[in-house]
């Protein structure tokens, strides 16, 4: 029954023996509740209880395990597979039929409409009108669900920017599917595996050698969970950094703004992409870039990852508020980032708090100068 969590027994007992607690220092959920059960160490202790049959699988157990953004701060502080343990236990509970109603709904939407928002599937490609792609290119632009359905203008910005400097990428149009990130992180691994195989077949059919995606969640999945593939995966920030380094992308117009950079968890801690966005920001003429107190691997989470936004919205907003306050303290006019989930969450808390801060996607900022 515990086929997934059993792979991490050694890590679970190592954590229980050491009990160092470094994972609690900046864990966003633990900082909200200050309860051991809502720390990584506490959840791993619970996982041991499940393995030893001292704690029975239940909806209450799932609620506790789901109260985690999978931000990876615990991984930054510890060499164990902390996030993997949480996700594996979720998968085992789902396999037993113990599920979260909000995650069930998102799963249903993905299987029905191809995206977790339940937006009509035929709207996924509306943003492409008038833009140039190369269907024979081995370099694929993988837009992802959230940008396609919630922020299509930001996708248009990316392709306009690339077209402006003479680059045309491949795009799958109606063949593009969800990467399965939400299915995987919330425990629906059987559904995820089906989707993963479909995607891999599509990539193979189109002779894709490299994937460029603006979504950190998609980049993480395609890099780490589709890892048996030999396709190179780049987040758009890495791609921009390469274009700047090779001289294909050059900045000319000064941008007189004061900005700070929010490191998305998937980008910084999961993919270790921290230097590239800073190099880009420091290249833009006229731009004043100020770091937040917590940055790079130590960056604070926006609160929305791991399915939290769906099932624990109030906790997500409390966590997002802390990040907003930290950004305000820099004196910046804009929070710049490159993640649709972070952008949506930060915009939401900024509206709620009536802050003068604004959120700016990195691609939109780059377009102002190129």
C-alpha positions, 0 to 999 in steps of 0.5 A: 500500500505504501509503495511510494513512501517506502523508497525513502525509509532511510531518509525518514529514519535519518531525520528522526534520529538527527532531529536538527530542525534547521528545516523549520527556520523559514518554512512558510507554513511552520512560520504560520502555525508554529506547530511541529506537525506543520514543519518538515521534521514533523511531517517526516515523523508522521510519515514514520508513524504511517510506515510503522502503522502507528498512524492510520491513513485518513483525511486528517492525515492528508490535510496535514501533509497537504499543508505544504507549499513544496517550496524546497526551503527544507531541501536548501537546509538539509540533504535529505529528500524532504519534498520527495517524501511529502509528495510520495506520501500524498501519492500513497494516500491518493492511491488509497482513495484518500483525496482532497476535494479541491485537488480532485476538482483540479484533477477533473479539470486537467483530464477534461479541459487540459488545464487546472483552471477548466478554461476551454481547451480551444482557447489555449492557443488564442495568444499566437495570432500574428506571431511567427513560429517555425514548425520544423525547429528542434527548439520548442516553446512550451507555453504551459497552462497558466500563462496560456489561459491566464496571462496570454499577453505575457506569452505574446510579449515573449514571442514578440521579443524573440521575433524582434531579434530574428528567432522563431521557435517551434510551437505545438499549438493544439498538441500542447498538453499540460505538463502534469505538475499539479497532478504530480505534486498533489499525488495523482501519479497514475494520471500524471504518468499517462500524461507524461507518456503522451507528452513524450510521444508528442516531443518525439514525433516532432523531433524536439531536441530542446524545450524553452518554457516560461513556467518554472513549474513546467521547467521543473517537471520537464527537467526532474520528473521527465528526467529519462528524456535526453531533451535539454530544458531551459527556463526562459530566463536561462534562454535570455541569459544565453542570448545576451551572452552570445550577443543575439539579444542587446539592450538599448533603451534605458528603463528608469524603474526601481525594481526588486526580484522575487525568486520563484521556489521552483526556479531558485531552490528546485532548479538552482537558477539564481544568477541568470535573472540578476545578470539580466537585470544588471544589464538593463540600462537605467534600471535600479535593482534592489535585492530583498532581504531574503533572496536567491536560495533563501528567498521567501515563498509566495505561498501558492505551490504544492496545491496550497492555493487550491485548498488553503487559500487563506494560508497562501495569502498570509504567506504572500503578504509577508513577501509583499511587505519584504518587497515594499521595504526595499522601496522598489516600484515593481516586483519583477519575477518570471513565474505565473503562479507567483505573479498571480498570487502577488498581484492578488495580495497587492490588490487586497492590501491596496499596495502601490507595488506592481508586479512585472514579468521579466519578459515585459521588462526586457521588451522595454529595453530591447 
